[in-house]
Amino acid sequence: WMVTGCLDFDFICESLLPGLCTEGGNPLRVGEMAYDVIVVPELRTMRRTTYERLMRFANMGGKVIIVGKAPELIDALPSDDGKALAEVSENIGFNRKDVFTALAPYRYFTVYNSNYSVCTNYVSAFRSEGDLRYLFLSAAASPTNNDLPDKKRIYIEVNGKYSVTLLDTLTGEARAQECAYAGNKTVISADVELHDSLLYKLEPFACEEKIDFVKSAESFENLL
């Protein structure tokens, strides 16, 4: 769900966590990275070292989201500590809509289909270089039939106001990309075919233009 939902994340290995994170805190520092939100998938058991760091993180104001049931075992032994973690966490159902809704405030961007439903057909990378941002999208799976054309329009809604440059990886050209603005969001319209990928460079700037071709994000909640 998160991979094809364009939600940027890192996996954290429980066995390696104690060596990379000596104690919990907010943000949760793991190696060279620092995290404001931790998503815990449905687990039967959790290591105590993980539990201790997540509890400290949550108690210091960090966001823990438990998807599905909280762990019933700690270090493979029955324990009520999983319930204690659930009490200081946001608990959601094990489904895509709940995951997308819980993580919506932390998104860098969202891709929508032409009918304004959330698009789950792309994998993505979103990277920073100083004030610049680079956004890459590529088809997540092979089409069922390569002989049938499937050109469609998508909308890419990015948090923040940016001037956008399309970096054409086929020709090596860089072209200014038309976009629109709503509140503090930049919306890019793109017509894509079966095997297309997109690479954009985003440069921050101030603009008060109003958007006219896409609905506000609140309209999409029931379409996830």
MARMARVO-82329 format. One record per residue (C-alpha): residue in three letters; x, y, z. Coordinates in steps of 0.001 Angstrom, whole numbers, padded with zeros to 6 digits, always signed. Example, Ala and Ser with C-alpha at 12.3 -4.5 7.8 and 13.67 -1.06 7.14 Angstrom:
2
ALA+012300-004500+007800SER+013670-001060+007140
END
This chain:
224
TRP+000000+000000+000000MET+002676+002509+000964VAL+005008+001653-001923THR+002406+002176-004651GLY+000608+004878-002648CYS+003670+007157-003025LEU+004315+007264+000731ASP+008042+007576+001356PHE+009276+005315+004160ASP+012182+003254+005473PHE+012061-000243+006915ILE+013522-000561+010411CYS+014982-003972+011317GLU+014233-004876+014930SER+017450-006871+015351LEU+019574-003921+014196LEU+017613-001224+016018PRO+019481-001319+019384GLY+022813-000728+017655LEU+021455+002158+015564CYS+019196+003718+018209THR+020644+003590+021725GLU+017476+005017+023275GLY+014142+006325+022143GLY+013444+010010+021724ASN+011446+012416+019614PRO+012335+012403+016811LEU+013380+008753+016809ARG+017008+008765+015673VAL+018101+005607+013869GLY+021608+005815+012495GLU+021845+009042+010481MET+018072+009315+010102ALA+015425+010917+012340TYR+011738+009986+012229ASP+008595+011820+013362VAL+006210+008937+012613ILE+006607+005189+013128VAL+004154+002735+011546VAL+003910-000614+013335PRO+002316-003340+011184GLU+000234-006052+012802LEU+002722-008134+014817ARG+002279-011256+016908THR+005455-010504+018874MET+007775-007522+019293ARG+011282-007323+020719ARG+011527-005609+024091THR+014255-003354+022739THR+011801-002125+020089TYR+008997-001695+022623GLU+011176+000367+024968ARG+012279+002751+022215LEU+008770+003175+020805MET+007318+003845+024271ARG+009906+006527+024960PHE+009334+008014+021497ALA+005546+008106+022012ASN+005767+009475+025562MET+007930+012324+024283GLY+005288+013294+021716GLY+006266+011105+018767LYS+003589+009600+016533VAL+003195+005808+016606ILE+000565+004266+014325ILE-000383+000636+014945VAL-001970-000984+011896GLY-004254-003826+012940LYS-003740-005575+016283ALA-001109-004572+018818PRO+001474-007272+019647GLU+000330-009798+022253LEU+003845-011049+022972ILE+007092-009303+023896ASP+010212-011348+023128ALA+007780-014184+022260LEU+006340-014239+025808PRO+002810-013160+026848SER+002786-009536+027964ASP+000466-006577+028470ASP+003138-004199+027177GLY+001629-004324+023696LYS-001603-002915+025152ALA+000388-000203+026905LEU+001970+000767+023580ALA-001452+000800+021927GLU-002730+003230+024576VAL-000166+005862+023570SER-000496+005170+019824GLU-003021+005791+017064ASN-004725+002485+016317ILE-006157+001970+012834GLY-007615-000864+010791PHE-005510-003136+008614ASN-006605-001586+005316ARG-005304+000859+002736LYS-007821+003622+003378ASP-006982+003843+007101VAL-003242+003835+006370PHE-003571+006593+003759THR-005791+008690+006033ALA-003491+008372+009056LEU-000412+009303+007025ALA-002023+012097+004984PRO-000545+014921+007157TYR+002956+013556+006545ARG+002811+013138+002770TYR+005149+015063+000490PHE+002811+014569-002464THR-000190+012598-003741VAL-000968+011262-007223TYR-004604+011304-008348ASN-006362+009689-011302SER-008460+011806-013653ASN-011561+010928-011588TYR-009785+012318-008489SER-009323+008930-006807VAL-005886+008252-005316CYS-003649+006596-007912THR-001864+003435-006726ASN-000128+002510-009995TYR+003248+004197-009429VAL+006388+003822-007387SER+008164+007034-006515ALA+011222+008759-005115PHE+011211+012242-003577ARG+014603+013755-002760SER+015959+017080-001474GLU+019084+018959-002512GLY+019155+022188-000525ASP+015987+024090-001486LEU+015467+021966-004604ARG+013214+018913-004691TYR+013284+016086-007218LEU+010238+013899-007839PHE+010399+010666-009840LEU+007429+008466-010795SER+007459+005147-012640ALA+004852+002502-013407ALA+004651-000027-010572ALA+003648-003079-012613SER+003600-004326-016184PRO+000325-003750-018056THR-001943-006737-018634ASN-001836-006133-022388ASN+001010-004209-024042ASP-000945-003946-027314LEU-003760-001838-025899PRO-003029+001890-025608ASP-003770+003254-022164LYS-003048+006966-022202LYS-004506+008720-019193ARG-004269+011949-017236ILE-002983+012111-013693TYR-002662+014978-011225ILE+000323+015256-008901GLU-000371+017384-005839VAL+002812+018478-004033ASN+002904+020192-000637GLY+004472+023631-001068LYS+004668+026146-003921TYR+007180+025341-006627SER+008076+026232-010163VAL+008335+022902-011964THR+010750+021697-014637LEU+010197+018414-016482LEU+013499+016564-016936ASP+012942+014397-020026THR+015027+011262-019496LEU+014529+010137-023122THR+015804+013293-024809GLY+017866+014887-022041GLU+015850+018093-022376ALA+014635+020252-019500ARG+011270+021977-020099ALA+009175+024293-017956GLN+006066+022444-016748GLU+002726+024207-016459CYS+001099+023780-013072ALA-001526+025355-010852TYR-001683+026356-007203ALA-004205+025953-004400GLY-003385+027143-000917ASN+000130+025908-000232LYS+000009+023154-002849THR+001370+022794-006369VAL-000637+020636-008775ILE+000933+019186-011922SER-001190+017744-014721ALA+000424+014988-016803ASP-000744+012755-019654VAL+000984+009380-019313GLU+001043+006139-021281LEU+001701+002518-020307HIS+005440+002609-019658ASP+006006+006307-019018SER+008092+007619-016158LEU+008294+011237-014989LEU+011124+013215-013418TYR+010518+016748-012124LYS+012721+019395-010559LEU+010866+021608-008086GLU+012111+025086-007119PRO+010319+026998-004326PHE+008721+030354-005066ALA+005753+032508-003996CYS+002590+032537-006102GLU-001033+033470-005400GLU-002647+031876-008467LYS-005763+029826-007878ILE-006257+026294-009084ASP-008997+025564-011612PHE-008714+021985-012802VAL-008597+019764-009715LYS-010720+019396-006602SER-009447+020108-003108ALA-007842+017221-001211GLU-010804+016947+001171SER-012937+015760-001753PHE-010850+012609-002190GLU-011288+011012+001236ASN-014200+008760+000267LEU-012483+007635-002941LEU-009432+005972-001371
END
